[in-house]
């Protein structure tokens, strides 16, 4: 595994340029960790619902099936599951950053304002 293709869609027509996250050396064989999507409070994204679609590719160009996750920007910290429902290595997974998603989010109703 060498790359993670990321696409974010926003209902209402907002289209973001897809991003490619290169997998760090030493992590190519088994992916355990998280990706970071930076958001900025001045963009006022609270309440915006998005979908994140990921595809993992190897050096030969083979790709995984796509996986889609719903995202809602709500200002709350991520909640971890109760200990009896969490994977045994959750602490390690939560502390290993795989990379950053290089997509700048903006509200559709504010696009073009101040540009």
Order of alpha helices (4+ residues) and beta strands (2+ residues): beta-beta-beta-beta-beta-beta-alpha-beta
